[in-house]
Amino acid sequence: MEDWKTIANIPNLLTVLRVLALPFFIFALFQKEWEYQIFAFVLFALASLTDLVDGYLARKWNQQTEFGKFLDPLADKFLVIGCFVTFLFIHEPIEVWMVVLIIGRDMLITFLRYIAVRSGKSLRTTMMGKVKTAFQMGAILMILVVFMLISGKRRAMINETYAMGKLSGYSTFEVASQHAYEFYTLAKTTESLSFTDFFDSIASFVPYFGMLFTTFITVISGLRYIVTNYQLLSFYNLKRIFYDRANN
């Protein structure tokens, strides 16, 4: 059992701050004012930076602790899942099934890690895990940039367009594709698009397609983990862990 003097170090403090930043980040996203959107972007960027810094400092200063090893990946999950769940409530193009699949993948990996620990084995990681993380972070930053560059009124108009499209029987994909086609037509027929018109147009479809592709990569990453660690999910291994041990 680690004492407080061991746990209370700067790398762990940075990890804790990453968790504590989440409520402030969510609050800022729900605000319509431009200043709050900038604050949300800066806060997420700083929180993401601490994810790199805390591990580096822990290794450099030899301050790696079991508490840090436990909390660090948990803090990452809180931050990323908190972002996507918040987007689900404030941005109509983001669909429930996307967020469910992203959360489901993380739950799957957590389950595999538990099985690996109970089996006395190591969970084999894959490059797809790093690719998934890059795409998720990229999607979040992209959406935050879009929120910074368009007005709250424009965000409301985009949400209303998608809501009306769904009520008319169109899928979110069809509505987003229509917006993409309108942007293509506008860019083709207009000699010089203003900065405002450009971002107002791409804001209506880029977040959706960014999330769509990110969800696809996330699912592929989860399937890759299953294939790589299929032995952990064998009937014999699961029986040994959950049944045999329970009866001993």
C-alpha positions in Angstrom: 0.0 0.0 0.0 1.5 3.3 -1.1 1.6 6.2 1.4 0.6 9.8 0.6 4.2 10.9 0.4 4.8 8.5 -2.4 1.6 9.3 -4.2 1.8 13.1 -3.7 4.2 14.0 -6.6 3.9 16.4 -9.6 3.2 13.7 -12.2 0.2 12.4 -10.2 -0.9 15.9 -9.5 -1.0 16.6 -13.3 -3.1 13.5 -13.8 -5.5 14.5 -11.1 -5.8 18.0 -12.6 -6.7 16.4 -15.9 -9.7 14.7 -14.2 -10.7 17.9 -12.3 -10.6 19.9 -15.6 -13.5 17.9 -17.1 -16.4 19.6 -15.4 -15.1 23.0 -16.3 -14.6 21.9 -19.9 -18.2 20.5 -20.2 -19.6 23.7 -18.6 -17.8 25.8 -21.2 -19.0 23.7 -24.1 -22.6 24.2 -23.1 -22.2 28.0 -23.3 -22.9 29.8 -26.6 -20.4 32.7 -26.2 -17.3 32.6 -28.3 -15.0 33.2 -25.2 -16.2 30.0 -23.6 -15.5 28.0 -26.7 -11.9 29.3 -26.8 -11.6 28.4 -23.1 -12.9 24.9 -23.8 -10.3 24.4 -26.6 -7.4 25.8 -24.5 -8.5 23.6 -21.5 -8.7 20.5 -23.6 -5.3 21.2 -25.2 -3.7 21.7 -21.8 -5.3 18.6 -20.4 -4.0 16.6 -23.4 -0.6 18.0 -22.9 -0.5 16.9 -19.3 -1.1 13.3 -20.6 2.3 13.5 -22.3 4.1 15.4 -19.5 3.0 13.4 -16.5 4.3 10.1 -17.9 7.6 11.7 -19.0 8.2 13.3 -15.6 7.3 10.1 -13.7 9.9 8.2 -15.7 12.5 11.0 -15.6 12.2 11.6 -11.9 11.6 7.9 -11.0 8.2 8.8 -9.5 6.2 6.0 -11.1 3.5 4.8 -8.7 0.7 2.2 -8.8 -1.7 5.0 -8.2 -0.4 6.9 -11.3 -0.5 3.7 -13.4 -4.1 3.2 -12.4 -5.4 6.8 -12.7 -3.5 7.9 -15.9 -5.5 5.7 -18.4 -8.7 6.3 -16.4 -8.2 10.1 -16.7 -7.7 9.7 -20.4 -11.0 7.8 -20.7 -12.8 10.3 -18.6 -11.6 13.2 -20.8 -12.3 11.6 -24.2 -15.6 10.0 -23.3 -16.7 13.2 -21.5 -16.0 15.1 -24.7 -18.0 12.8 -26.9 -20.9 12.5 -24.6 -21.1 16.3 -24.3 -21.0 16.7 -28.1 -23.9 14.3 -28.3 -26.0 16.7 -26.3 -25.0 20.0 -27.9 -24.3 19.0 -31.6 -27.1 17.3 -33.5 -24.9 15.7 -36.2 -23.2 13.5 -33.5 -25.2 10.3 -33.2 -25.8 8.1 -30.2 -24.5 4.9 -31.9 -21.1 6.6 -32.5 -20.6 7.4 -28.9 -22.0 4.0 -27.8 -19.4 2.2 -30.0 -16.6 4.4 -28.7 -17.5 3.8 -25.1 -18.1 0.1 -25.8 -14.6 -0.3 -27.2 -13.1 1.2 -24.1 -15.2 -1.2 -21.9 -14.1 -4.1 -24.0 -10.4 -3.2 -23.5 -10.9 -2.7 -19.8 -12.5 -6.2 -19.7 -9.6 -7.7 -21.6 -7.1 -6.1 -19.2 -9.0 -7.6 -16.3 -9.0 -11.0 -17.9 -5.2 -10.7 -18.6 -4.5 -9.8 -15.0 -6.6 -12.7 -13.7 -4.8 -15.0 -16.1 -1.3 -13.8 -15.1 -0.6 -12.6 -18.7 0.0 -9.3 -20.4 -2.5 -7.7 -22.7 -0.9 -7.5 -26.2 -1.3 -4.0 -27.6 -1.4 -3.1 -31.3 -0.5 -0.1 -33.4 -4.2 0.4 -34.1 -4.6 1.5 -30.5 -2.3 4.5 -31.1 -4.0 5.3 -34.4 -7.4 5.2 -32.6 -6.2 7.6 -30.0 -4.8 10.0 -32.6 -8.1 10.0 -34.5 -10.2 10.5 -31.4 -8.0 13.5 -30.3 -8.1 14.8 -33.8 -11.9 14.6 -34.0 -12.3 16.4 -30.7 -9.9 19.2 -31.6 -11.5 19.6 -35.0 -15.0 19.9 -33.5 -13.7 22.4 -30.8 -12.1 24.5 -33.6 -15.4 24.5 -35.5 -17.2 25.7 -32.3 -14.6 28.5 -32.0 -14.9 29.7 -35.5 -18.7 29.8 -35.9 -21.3 31.7 -33.9 -23.7 30.3 -31.4 -26.5 31.3 -33.8 -24.9 29.3 -36.7 -24.5 26.3 -34.4 -28.2 26.5 -33.6 -29.1 26.7 -37.3 -27.0 23.6 -38.0 -28.7 21.7 -35.2 -32.1 22.7 -36.5 -31.2 21.7 -40.1 -30.3 18.2 -38.9 -33.3 17.9 -36.6 -35.7 18.9 -39.4 -34.0 16.5 -41.8 -34.5 13.6 -39.4 -38.1 14.6 -38.9 -38.5 14.5 -42.7 -37.2 10.9 -42.9 -33.6 11.6 -43.9 -30.7 10.0 -42.1 -27.9 12.0 -40.5 -25.6 10.7 -43.2 -27.9 12.0 -46.0 -28.2 15.4 -44.3 -24.4 15.7 -43.9 -23.9 14.6 -47.5 -26.3 17.2 -48.8 -24.4 19.9 -46.8 -21.2 18.6 -48.3 -22.6 18.8 -51.8 -23.9 22.3 -51.2 -20.4 23.4 -50.1 -18.9 21.8 -53.2 -21.4 23.7 -55.4 -20.8 26.9 -53.6 -17.0 26.6 -53.8 -17.2 25.7 -57.5 -19.5 28.6 -58.4 -18.0 31.3 -56.2 -14.7 32.8 -57.1 -13.7 33.9 -53.6 -15.3 32.5 -50.5 -15.1 34.7 -47.4 -13.6 33.3 -44.3 -17.0 33.3 -42.5 -18.8 31.6 -45.4 -16.1 29.0 -45.7 -16.2 27.9 -42.1 -20.0 28.3 -41.8 -20.3 25.9 -44.7 -17.8 23.2 -43.6 -19.1 23.3 -40.0 -22.3 21.8 -41.2 -20.8 18.5 -42.3 -17.1 18.1 -41.3 -17.8 17.2 -37.7 -20.1 14.5 -38.7 -17.8 12.8 -41.2 -14.9 13.3 -38.8 -16.8 11.5 -36.1 -18.0 8.8 -38.5 -14.4 8.0 -39.6 -13.2 8.1 -36.0 -15.9 5.7 -34.9 -14.9 3.3 -37.7 -11.2 3.4 -36.7 -12.3 2.9 -33.1 -14.3 -0.2 -33.9 -11.4 -1.6 -36.1 -9.1 -1.0 -33.2 -11.4 -3.0 -30.8 -11.7 -5.9 -33.2 -7.9 -5.9 -33.6 -7.5 -6.2 -29.9 -9.9 -9.2 -29.8 -8.0 -10.9 -32.6 -4.6 -10.3 -31.1 -5.7 -11.4 -27.6 -8.2 -14.1 -28.6 -6.6 -16.7 -26.3 -7.7 -14.6 -23.3 -11.4 -15.1 -24.4 -11.2 -18.8 -24.9 -13.8 -20.9 -23.2 -11.1 -22.7 -21.2 -9.5 -19.5 -19.9 -12.8 -17.8 -19.0 -14.0 -21.0 -17.3 -10.7 -21.2 -15.3 -11.1 -17.6 -14.1 -14.7 -17.3 -13.3 -15.9 -20.8 -12.5 -13.0 -22.9 -11.3 -11.6 -20.2 -9.0 -15.1 -19.5 -7.6 -15.4 -23.1 -6.6 -12.0 -23.5 -5.0 
